[in-house]
Structures are given as C-alpha cells and as structure tokens.
Amino acid sequence: MTNINIKKIAFLGGAAWENDSQVFKEAFETAKLLAEKGYEIVNGGGPGVMRASTMGANSVNGEVLAVTYHPNKKKKNYEGIDPENYFDQEIITLDYFDRTKVMLQNSDLHIVFKGGTGTISEWGMTWASSRIHEGNHKPIVLFGDFWQEILDVINKNLLIRPGEMELLKICTTPKEVLAYVESLKPVYTINNAPSNPIKK
C-alpha cells in the first residue's frame, strides 16, 4: 500500500499541436478541470500540450510549474521555451534528460497525451520508474483510446513482465481523468487498482 498525496500533475505530450487541434483542446480542458480542484499543473514550459495545460490552468487561476531547459545554442529539433506559456514558477535544468527527470520527480501523477519521440521517451521513463518502485509509485494516465492499440503491439512483441500493464490507466475524456485522479484520494493502493485498467 502507498499513501500518495497527489498535489502536482505532469502533462506530457507533443509540442507541435496547435491551439485548434483536438489534442490541444483535450489537454486544455483536462488541466482546467484538475486546476479547479486545486491540483498544480506541471509541464516543460514549451508549446503544444505544455502550453495547453498552462492555458487550461490559467483559465481558472490555477498554479503552473514549468521545468525547463535553456540550451546554449538553438537546437534544430528542440521546441525550447514557449513565449505564450505563462507559467507561475520555473525550475531550470541542465539538459533535456535532466528536464524530464526533474519534471517527473516534481509531480505526483503523469498524464501522457499523443506526441512524438520526446513523448515516447518521457512515457518510457515514468513507466520504467513505476515498475521499479511498484507499490510506491506514481500513477500514469494515457490519454486517448489509440493507446490500446499501442499497448497491444508492445505486449505482443516485447518482454512485458506481469503487472506492468496494470501500472497504466487509459482515459479518453477530461472528465474521466478527473474522476480517476479523485478516486486515488486519500490513498492509492496497487491491490485495489482496476484488475483490467486498460480500456477495451
């Protein structure tokens, strides 16, 4: 059993999503609902899902922590800091890898939206960490029904150990995310996690 006091929730996902995209809107609404309940939003300070979660929290006067990386030279494929991401507090990290580590460490639950290779790396790190610390780990939410197909392929082709899939929870709407997060209070117990948390 683990006593988890969820206060800070990290938003992970693609930086390329524009304001009018479905993913952006879903991240915005999810952050809004969570911030209304008093949860602090954590992101990487960039555009896309990061900006969306900040905007969602800001819309209800919620708090946002950005964990950022400021490279000495501009990187072709790194989005950097978004001037439209109006966060409240900032932690500046050493490099891209440190940014991910510090962001995951400074949050109590992680929500993974659709993204690219950066999102894959973040998801992999939090999933591996959850397995290592199983029983005293941070819950992971995968947003979107497309995740089921990805998990099916992973389960079929990779070495997935017993219990690893149960560390993940698929949610398909902002309200479902909020309901799941609220259901974890005041304790999150691996034994009472849904026996089949992956949506079919």
C-alpha positions as CSV (number, residue, x, y, z in Angstrom):
1,M,0.0,0.0,0.0
2,T,1.2,3.5,-0.8
3,N,0.0,6.8,0.7
4,I,0.1,9.2,-2.3
5,N,-0.9,12.7,-1.7
6,I,-1.5,13.9,-5.2
7,K,-0.8,17.7,-5.5
8,K,1.1,18.1,-8.7
9,I,0.2,16.6,-12.1
10,A,2.6,16.5,-15.0
11,F,1.3,16.9,-18.6
12,L,3.4,15.1,-21.2
13,G,2.7,15.2,-24.9
14,G,3.5,16.6,-28.3
15,A,4.9,20.1,-28.6
16,A,3.7,20.5,-32.2
17,W,-0.1,20.6,-31.5
18,E,-1.7,23.9,-32.5
19,N,-4.4,25.6,-30.5
20,D,-7.2,24.4,-32.8
21,S,-6.2,20.7,-32.6
22,Q,-8.2,18.1,-30.7
23,V,-5.2,17.1,-28.6
24,F,-4.6,20.7,-27.6
25,K,-8.3,21.2,-26.6
26,E,-8.3,18.0,-24.6
27,A,-5.1,18.9,-22.7
28,F,-6.6,22.4,-22.0
29,E,-9.8,21.0,-20.7
30,T,-8.1,18.3,-18.6
31,A,-5.8,20.9,-17.0
32,K,-8.7,23.2,-16.4
33,L,-10.8,20.5,-14.5
34,L,-7.8,19.5,-12.4
35,A,-6.7,23.0,-11.6
36,E,-10.3,23.8,-10.5
37,K,-9.9,21.0,-7.9
38,G,-6.7,22.5,-6.6
39,Y,-4.1,20.4,-8.4
40,E,-0.9,22.2,-9.6
41,I,-0.1,21.6,-13.2
42,V,3.5,20.7,-14.2
43,N,4.9,20.9,-17.8
44,G,8.1,21.6,-19.7
45,G,7.4,25.2,-20.5
46,G,7.0,24.7,-24.2
47,P,4.2,24.8,-26.8
48,G,1.6,22.2,-27.7
49,V,0.3,20.1,-24.9
50,M,2.5,22.1,-22.5
51,R,1.0,25.4,-23.5
52,A,-2.5,23.9,-23.5
53,S,-2.1,22.7,-19.9
54,T,-0.8,26.0,-18.8
55,M,-3.7,27.8,-20.5
56,G,-6.2,25.5,-19.0
57,A,-4.9,26.0,-15.5
58,N,-4.6,29.8,-16.1
59,S,-8.3,29.9,-17.2
60,V,-9.3,29.1,-13.6
61,N,-6.4,30.8,-11.8
62,G,-4.6,27.6,-11.2
63,E,-0.9,27.2,-10.5
64,V,1.6,26.1,-13.1
65,L,5.2,24.9,-12.6
66,A,7.4,24.7,-15.7
67,V,10.5,22.5,-15.7
68,T,12.7,24.0,-18.5
69,Y,15.9,23.6,-20.4
70,H,17.7,26.6,-21.9
71,P,20.3,25.3,-24.4
72,N,23.4,27.5,-25.0
73,K,22.8,27.1,-28.8
74,K,19.5,26.7,-30.6
75,K,18.7,23.1,-31.3
76,K,17.0,22.3,-34.6
77,N,14.6,19.8,-33.2
78,Y,14.0,21.1,-29.7
79,E,11.0,23.3,-29.2
80,G,12.5,25.4,-26.4
81,I,10.5,27.7,-24.2
82,D,7.2,29.0,-25.5
83,P,6.7,32.8,-25.0
84,E,2.9,32.1,-24.8
85,N,3.3,29.6,-22.0
86,Y,2.6,31.8,-19.0
87,F,3.7,29.6,-16.1
88,D,3.9,30.8,-12.5
89,Q,7.2,29.1,-11.3
90,E,10.2,27.7,-13.2
91,I,12.8,25.1,-12.5
92,I,15.7,25.4,-14.9
93,T,17.5,22.1,-15.6
94,L,20.9,21.1,-17.0
95,D,19.9,19.4,-20.2
96,Y,17.0,17.6,-22.0
97,F,17.4,14.4,-20.0
98,D,17.6,16.3,-16.7
99,R,14.5,18.2,-17.7
100,T,12.5,15.0,-18.0
101,K,13.8,13.6,-14.7
102,V,13.2,16.7,-12.7
103,M,9.7,17.1,-14.2
104,L,8.7,13.6,-13.3
105,Q,10.3,14.0,-9.8
106,N,8.4,17.2,-9.2
107,S,4.9,15.7,-9.9
108,D,2.8,13.1,-8.3
109,L,0.9,11.7,-11.3
110,H,1.7,11.8,-15.0
111,I,-0.7,12.2,-17.9
112,V,0.6,11.3,-21.4
113,F,-1.1,12.7,-24.4
114,K,-0.4,11.9,-28.1
115,G,3.1,13.1,-29.1
116,G,6.3,12.0,-30.9
117,T,9.7,10.7,-29.9
118,G,10.0,13.1,-27.0
119,T,6.7,11.9,-25.5
120,I,7.8,8.3,-26.0
121,S,11.0,8.9,-24.0
122,E,9.0,10.6,-21.2
123,W,6.5,7.8,-21.1
124,G,9.2,5.2,-21.1
125,M,11.0,6.8,-18.2
126,T,7.9,7.2,-16.0
127,W,6.7,3.6,-16.8
128,A,10.1,2.1,-16.0
129,S,10.3,4.1,-12.8
130,S,6.8,2.9,-11.8
131,R,7.9,-0.7,-12.3
132,I,11.0,-0.2,-10.2
133,H,9.0,1.4,-7.4
134,E,5.9,-0.7,-7.8
135,G,3.8,-0.4,-4.7
136,N,5.2,3.0,-4.0
137,H,4.9,4.5,-7.5
138,K,3.3,7.4,-9.3
139,P,0.1,6.7,-11.3
140,I,0.3,7.0,-15.1
141,V,-2.6,8.1,-17.2
142,L,-2.6,7.5,-21.0
143,F,-5.0,9.9,-22.7
144,G,-6.8,8.6,-25.8
145,D,-8.2,5.3,-27.0
146,F,-5.4,5.0,-29.5
147,W,-3.1,3.8,-26.7
148,Q,-4.8,0.4,-26.5
149,E,-3.5,-0.5,-30.0
150,I,0.0,0.6,-29.0
151,L,-0.1,-1.4,-25.8
152,D,-1.4,-4.5,-27.7
153,V,1.6,-4.3,-30.0
154,I,4.0,-3.8,-27.1
155,N,2.5,-6.6,-25.2
156,K,2.7,-8.9,-28.2
157,N,6.3,-8.1,-29.3
158,L,8.3,-7.0,-26.3
159,L,9.2,-8.6,-22.9
160,I,6.5,-7.2,-20.7
161,R,6.5,-8.6,-17.2
162,P,3.5,-9.5,-15.1
163,G,1.8,-6.4,-13.6
164,E,3.5,-3.9,-15.8
165,M,0.4,-3.1,-17.9
166,E,-1.6,-2.6,-14.7
167,L,0.6,0.4,-13.9
168,L,-1.2,2.2,-16.8
169,K,-4.7,3.7,-16.9
170,I,-6.2,4.7,-20.2
171,C,-8.7,7.6,-20.1
172,T,-10.5,9.1,-23.1
173,T,-12.1,12.3,-21.7
174,P,-11.0,15.1,-19.4
175,K,-13.8,14.2,-17.0
176,E,-12.7,10.6,-16.9
177,V,-9.2,11.8,-16.0
178,L,-10.5,13.9,-13.2
179,A,-12.7,11.0,-11.8
180,Y,-9.7,8.7,-11.8
181,V,-7.4,11.2,-10.1
182,E,-10.1,11.9,-7.5
183,S,-10.6,8.1,-6.9
184,L,-7.0,7.9,-5.8
185,K,-7.6,10.0,-2.7
186,P,-6.6,9.6,0.0
187,V,-4.5,6.5,-0.9
188,Y,-3.5,4.7,-4.0
189,T,-3.3,1.0,-3.4
190,I,-1.9,-1.2,-6.1
191,N,-4.1,-4.0,-4.8
192,N,-7.3,-2.1,-5.4
193,A,-6.3,-0.8,-8.9
194,P,-8.7,-2.0,-11.6
195,S,-7.9,-5.6,-12.4
196,N,-8.1,-4.6,-16.1
197,P,-7.3,-0.9,-16.2
198,I,-6.7,-0.8,-19.9
199,K,-9.9,0.1,-21.8
200,K,-11.0,-2.4,-24.4
